[in-house]
Structures are given as structure tokens and as C-alpha cells.
Amino acid sequence: MLVAHDLHKTYTNVEVVRGVELTLDTGEVLGLLGPNGAGKSTTMGMLYGMVVPTQGFVRLDHLDIHTQGSLARRQMGVVTQDDNLDPDLNVYENLICFARHCRLIGREANHRVAEVMEQVSLLGREKANVEELSGGLKRRLVLARALLNNPKIVFLDEPTTGLDPDARQDFWKLVTQLRQAGRGVLLTTHYMDEAERLCDRLLLMQQGQIVDRGTPAQLIERVVGQEVLEVEGIPAERIEALAERAGMWWRPFSTGFLVVLPSTDPQSFFHRVEDEQPSRLLRRKANLEDVFLRLTGDRL
């Protein structure tokens, strides 16, 4: 449904996005992960037409985003990092005002506003002032606004940043409902549990490039494996010796070290590390944070 080919973006001789390629299908949630400055927001902006690429193209079905942008954006909904709601209008007024931009007026606009408010569980709050809403409710309102035009694709740029755990869970349910309704969803996030739970596929970005891609399970298994150790209180040379003898990857991590457990006989390696009497030793399942650390040397 959405295809991006060889996207590049340069600002004053600095190339911030280099050769990004991706596809997004109906009923799919595609995650774009990377640290601050990796080029995620610039890439997202090129995908929905607010940033003009220096090179490459984006197509939604048969429409070119940058030459037929007004037509293409009628099939898109965008939730930016900022709420950018009108504080002088209440919930209903924010939606009905934006409905005009979607060419919805009169009864049709009222009907669609009621539909999206029900979809994001905002019914009963029509007259609430925006400034009175919690962070979670504001994000629901921004999503409701993005859904007014019944889009094929919804762009979610770090939609749950700053939300409490309950509000994040509520937003996750809404994203799942979008997928079930056949929408394509492109999501950027810094939360690894969010990416692992919601995304069908992931693209990992570093310094403007995609460094790996796949399903969450595929990336974890291929790049890291099943289990890792977090170790504190052992000299670096001892960890290095143990890891190299076993042919295992390791690196400094937090206040200690991260060591990948071997897939064959992990218990023996665990006991060898345990015999060094670390002040802290945690054996846990590998996760997406470990994947990114191994691929790039950075934490998300």
C-alpha cells in the first residue's frame, strides 16, 4: 500500500537520511526504531509528505506523495509528537473544526465526529476543555482527529511518550483496533515493550540508515539469541576472557557488562561467570534493546 524507495534527505550538506526503503501493507503495524537523531522523524515526514526528499520517492497505492500530495493525504491520518490541539476549543469543537479540512460539513461531519469519539472512548467528554484533559485523553483526541477522514494509513510519531502506564495500555488497544480494521500503521517509539507488543515488523535506524529489519522475534533470535547476562562487580578483563573463551559477544552495559549466553550449554557458562563472585548477576531473556545495542553500540 505504501512504498518508499531510496529516500535521502540533506540539510546544509548534512545527510540526515540515507537510502531508506520500506513497504507498509494493509492491516500491518510497522515500527521505526532508533535513538534521538537517527532520522526517524525526518523519514516519517517524507512518508506523509511534509518533508520533500532530496532523492527517492514515496507512493501510496498509485499516488506519488510529493507530486499528488493533496490527494494522497486524504487517505492518511497523522499523530505527531506534539498534541497541537486548539486550547480555545472544547473536544467537540476541535474535531468539528478539523472535519472541515476533511471536506466534512453538516450532518455528515457530526456523524463522523460521533463515530471517532466512540472509537477512541471519548463519548461524554464533548464539552470538556482541552486544557482539562489528561495526557492520555489528549492523545486519544489527537488520534480521533487523525481518523476523521477514515484513512488507509495512520502515522503515529512517538504517540505514548510521557503517558502513564495505564494510558499507554489504553493507546495500545486503539492501535490494535486500527490493525484489526485493516489500517496500515507506521509507528515510531522509544519503548521496546511497545514495539515488541504492537509491531508486525521493525526497521532499526542508526545515523540515517536502516541497519536491520524483521519481526521482533526474528531480530532478537538472529542478532542476540535467547538469553543474556547482566553482570556487575567483575573486572572487564575477566569478563572478556570468559566471553572470548566461549566465543560469546559482550560489551559494557549500564554499570556493568552485558554478555550473550551461548545457545548450547548456557548453564555451564552461567556457572563460570557465577564463580567469579559478581556483586550482581541477572540472567534474563534477550530483548530489542539488546538487539540495538549489539547492532549499533548505542542504547535506544
C-alpha positions in Angstrom: 0.0 0.0 0.0 2.8 2.4 0.9 6.2 2.2 -0.8 9.3 4.3 -0.1 12.3 3.9 -2.4 15.9 5.1 -1.8 14.9 8.1 0.4 17.6 10.6 1.1 17.4 14.0 2.9 20.2 16.5 3.2 20.1 19.8 5.2 23.0 22.2 4.5 25.4 19.5 3.4 24.5 17.1 6.2 22.7 13.9 5.0 20.3 13.0 7.8 18.5 10.2 6.0 20.4 7.8 3.6 18.8 5.3 1.3 15.7 4.3 3.3 13.5 1.7 1.7 10.3 0.3 3.2 6.8 -1.0 2.4 3.7 -0.9 4.6 0.7 -3.2 3.9 -2.9 -3.0 4.9 -3.6 -4.4 8.4 0.1 -4.1 9.4 1.9 -2.2 12.1 5.4 -1.3 11.0 7.8 0.1 13.7 10.6 2.5 13.1 13.1 2.4 16.0 16.2 4.3 16.7 17.9 6.8 19.1 17.3 10.5 19.0 18.9 11.9 15.9 18.7 8.6 13.9 16.4 10.2 11.3 13.1 8.7 12.3 11.0 11.9 12.3 12.6 13.2 9.1 11.8 9.8 7.5 8.2 9.9 8.8 7.8 13.5 7.4 8.9 12.3 4.0 6.5 9.4 4.1 3.4 11.6 4.7 4.6 14.4 2.5 5.6 17.2 4.9 9.3 16.8 4.1 10.5 16.8 0.5 13.2 14.2 -0.1 16.5 15.2 -1.7 16.3 11.9 -3.5 13.9 9.0 -3.9 10.1 8.7 -3.8 7.1 7.6 -1.8 3.9 6.2 -3.2 0.6 5.4 -1.7 -1.1 3.0 -4.0 -0.8 4.7 -7.4 -0.3 8.2 -5.9 3.1 9.9 -5.7 3.2 11.6 -2.3 5.2 14.6 -3.4 3.5 15.4 -6.7 0.0 14.3 -5.8 0.3 15.1 -2.1 -3.2 16.6 -1.5 -4.9 13.5 -3.0 -2.6 11.1 -1.1 -3.1 12.9 2.3 -6.8 12.4 2.1 -6.0 8.7 2.8 -3.7 9.5 5.7 -4.0 10.2 9.3 -1.1 11.7 11.3 -0.5 11.8 15.1 2.6 14.0 15.7 4.7 14.0 18.8 3.0 17.2 20.0 -0.7 17.4 20.7 -1.1 20.7 18.8 -4.8 20.9 19.8 -6.6 24.3 19.9 -6.8 25.2 23.6 -9.6 27.7 23.0 -11.9 25.0 21.7 -13.5 22.1 23.6 -13.2 18.4 22.5 -16.1 18.5 20.1 -15.1 21.9 18.6 -11.6 20.7 17.9 -12.9 17.8 15.9 -15.7 19.6 14.1 -13.3 22.3 13.1 -10.8 19.8 11.7 -13.6 17.9 9.9 -13.9 20.9 7.6 -10.3 20.2 6.4 -11.5 16.7 5.5 -14.4 18.2 3.5 -16.9 17.1 6.1 -19.7 19.5 7.0 -23.2 19.5 8.5 -24.8 16.1 9.4 -22.0 14.1 7.8 -19.4 15.9 10.0 -21.5 15.4 13.2 -22.0 11.8 12.4 -18.3 11.2 11.7 -17.2 13.1 14.9 -19.5 10.9 16.9 -18.1 7.8 15.3 -14.4 8.6 16.0 -15.2 9.8 19.6 -16.8 6.4 20.2 -13.9 4.6 18.6 -11.4 6.3 21.0 -13.7 6.2 24.0 -14.3 10.0 24.3 -18.1 10.0 24.3 -19.4 12.1 27.1 -16.4 14.5 27.0 -17.6 16.6 24.1 -17.8 19.8 26.1 -14.6 19.3 28.1 -11.9 21.9 27.6 -8.7 20.6 26.1 -6.6 22.0 29.0 -8.7 19.9 31.4 -7.8 16.6 29.7 -5.2 14.3 31.0 -2.2 13.4 28.8 -3.8 10.1 27.8 -7.1 11.8 26.8 -5.3 14.4 24.8 -3.6 11.6 22.8 -6.9 10.0 22.2 -8.3 13.2 20.9 -5.4 13.7 18.5 -5.9 10.1 17.3 -9.6 10.8 16.8 -8.8 13.9 14.8 -6.4 11.8 12.6 -9.2 9.2 12.0 -11.8 11.7 10.8 -11.1 11.2 7.1 -11.2 7.4 7.5 -7.6 7.0 6.5 -5.9 3.9 4.9 -2.7 4.7 6.8 -2.1 6.2 10.2 1.3 7.6 11.2 2.0 7.6 14.9 5.1 9.5 15.9 6.0 8.5 19.5 2.3 8.6 20.4 2.7 7.4 24.1 5.7 9.5 25.2 5.0 10.9 28.6 1.9 8.8 29.3 1.5 6.8 32.4 1.3 3.0 32.1 -2.5 2.8 32.2 -2.8 5.4 29.4 -0.2 3.6 27.4 -2.1 0.4 27.7 -5.3 2.1 26.5 -3.5 3.6 23.5 -2.1 0.1 22.6 -5.7 -1.2 22.5 -6.6 1.5 20.0 -3.6 0.7 17.8 -4.6 -3.0 17.8 -8.1 -2.0 16.8 -6.7 0.0 13.9 -4.8 -3.1 12.7 -7.9 -5.2 13.0 -9.8 -2.7 10.9 -7.3 -3.1 8.1 -5.4 0.2 8.5 -1.7 0.3 7.9 0.1 1.9 10.9 3.6 3.3 10.9 4.8 3.8 14.5 7.9 5.4 16.0 8.6 4.7 19.6 11.3 4.6 22.2 9.5 2.0 24.3 10.8 -1.5 23.5 7.8 -3.3 25.1 5.5 -1.2 23.0 7.4 -2.1 19.8 7.5 -5.8 20.6 3.9 -6.0 21.5 2.4 -3.9 18.7 4.6 -4.2 15.6 4.4 -6.9 13.0 7.8 -5.8 11.6 10.5 -3.4 12.7 13.1 -1.2 11.0 16.1 -0.3 13.1 17.7 3.1 12.2 21.1 4.5 13.1 22.6 7.7 11.7 20.0 8.0 9.0 20.2 4.4 7.7 18.3 1.2 8.3 20.7 -1.2 9.9 18.4 -4.2 10.2 14.8 -5.2 9.8 12.5 -8.1 10.6 9.8 -9.2 13.1 10.6 -8.6 16.7 11.2 -12.3 17.3 13.4 -12.7 14.2 15.6 -9.8 15.2 16.1 -11.0 18.8 16.9 -14.5 17.8 19.1 -13.6 14.8 21.1 -10.8 16.4 21.3 -11.7 20.0 19.9 -15.1 20.8 17.6 -16.3 23.6 19.3 -15.1 26.8 21.7 -12.6 28.2 23.5 -11.9 31.4 23.8 -8.5 33.2 27.0 -8.7 35.3 28.4 -6.2 37.8 31.4 -6.3 40.1 33.8 -8.3 37.9 36.9 -6.7 36.2 36.5 -6.2 32.5 39.5 -8.4 31.7 37.8 -11.4 33.4 34.5 -10.9 31.5 36.5 -10.5 28.3 38.4 -13.7 28.9 35.3 -15.8 29.8 33.4 -14.4 26.8 36.2 -14.9 24.3 36.9 -18.5 25.5 33.2 -19.3 24.9 33.1 -17.3 21.7 30.4 -15.0 23.1 29.7 -11.3 22.5 29.9 -8.9 25.4 30.1 -5.1 26.0 29.9 -2.6 28.8 26.3 -2.0 29.8 24.9 0.4 32.5 27.2 -0.1 35.5 28.5 -3.5 34.4 28.6 -5.7 31.4 26.1 -7.4 29.1 27.1 -10.9 27.9 25.1 -13.0 25.5 24.6 -16.6 26.7 25.6 -19.4 24.3 22.8 -21.3 22.8 24.5 -24.6 23.6 25.1 -25.4 27.3 24.2 -21.9 28.6 24.1 -23.2 32.2 27.8 -24.0 32.2 28.8 -20.6 31.0 26.4 -19.1 33.6 28.2 -21.0 36.4 31.6 -19.9 35.2 30.5 -16.3 35.5 28.9 -17.0 38.9 32.2 -18.5 40.1 33.8 -15.0 39.7 31.5 -13.8 42.5 29.9 -10.8 40.9 28.1 -8.3 43.0 25.1 -8.6 40.7 24.2 -11.3 38.2 20.9 -11.2 36.3 20.0 -13.9 33.7 17.1 -12.8 31.5 15.5 -13.2 28.1 17.1 -11.1 25.3 15.1 -8.1 24.1 15.0 -5.5 21.4 17.2 -3.1 23.5 19.9 -5.8 23.4 19.5 -6.1 19.6 20.0 -2.4 19.1 23.0 -2.3 21.4 24.7 -5.1 19.6 24.0 -3.7 16.1 24.9 0.0 16.8 26.8 0.2 20.1 24.1 2.6 21.3 21.1 2.2 23.6 17.7 3.4 22.4 
